[in-house]
Amino acid sequence: MLLLQKRPPHVTIPAPWIALARGLCEGFAAQFEREGRFVHYVDPTTGATIVGGSCAASLAPAGMALAARYFAEPRYLAAATGAAAVYDDQFVKQGITNGGPGDIYQCIDSEGCAALVDSFAVLFEETGDQRWLEGGYAPRTWRRPGPCPTISPSRPNRRWASSTR
């Protein structure tokens, strides 16, 4: 939508698109305010968490940061930076991501990692905060020798992440 604002000049963004985008952003902001993080799956009728503890929404901080600019809504940037900080602490600093593809919760992935790099780059561009630039460089050093451990709600990544470096 930010791009459509600029080009082409004859295009008007349909009001339903804007309303839908705002509704999604409101849902992400409300979830962050309630949970302190973005989660894997939510109940679409209630917003209640069904599955949490993954990087499934690791691209959402980028979208929320850009939406904060588009809608001039500081709540969206607060949710973006807050959720990204959780991802940084729980995943990047542990050297592992999971859940990025959405349907894969139990194993290490590259998609969550790539999405976090994108989110951190956008957050750096939107805020100028050096933390996001540094966080975006960390995954370049990751490597995983040996078999892939299983991640599950009963065995969160913190318990074995130190063995993955």
Long-range contacts (C-beta under 8 A, 24 or more apart in sequence): 1-70, 2-66, 2-69, 2-70, 5-70, 21-67, 21-70, 22-67, 22-71, 25-63, 25-64, 25-67, 25-71, 25-73, 25-76, 28-57, 28-60, 28-63, 28-64, 28-76, 28-79, 29-64, 29-75, 29-76, 29-78, 29-79, 32-78, 32-79, 32-82, 32-83, 33-75, 33-79, 36-82, 36-86, 37-82, 37-83, 37-86, 38-83, 38-86, 40-99, 40-102, 40-105, 51-105, 51-153, 52-153, 53-99, 53-151, 53-153, 53-156, 53-157, 54-98, 54-99, 54-100, 54-105, 54-112, 54-151, 55-87, 55-91, 55-97, 55-98, 55-99, 55-100, 55-109, 55-111, 55-112, 55-113, 55-115, 55-116, 56-99, 56-100, 56-101, 56-102, 56-105, 56-112, 57-83, 58-87, 58-91, 58-97, 58-100, 58-112, 58-115, 58-116, 58-119, 59-115, 59-118, 59-119, 60-119, 61-87, 61-119, 61-120, 61-122, 61-123, 62-115, 62-118, 62-119, 62-121, 62-122, 62-123, 65-119, 65-122, 65-123, 65-126, 65-127, 66-122, 66-126, 68-126, 69-126, 77-126, 77-127, 80-119, 80-123, 80-126, 81-123, 81-127, 81-129, 84-116, 84-119, 84-120, 84-123, 84-132, 84-135, 87-116, 87-119, 88-116, 88-120, 88-131, 88-135, 90-157, 90-158, 91-116, 91-157, 92-116, 92-135, 92-138, 92-139, 93-138, 94-157, 94-158, 94-161, 94-162, 94-164, 95-138, 95-142, 95-161, 95-164, 95-165, 96-142, 96-144, 96-157, 96-161, 96-164, 97-139, 98-151, 98-157, 105-151, 105-152, 106-150, 106-151, 106-152, 107-148, 107-150, 107-151, 108-144, 108-148, 108-149, 108-151, 108-164, 113-139, 113-142
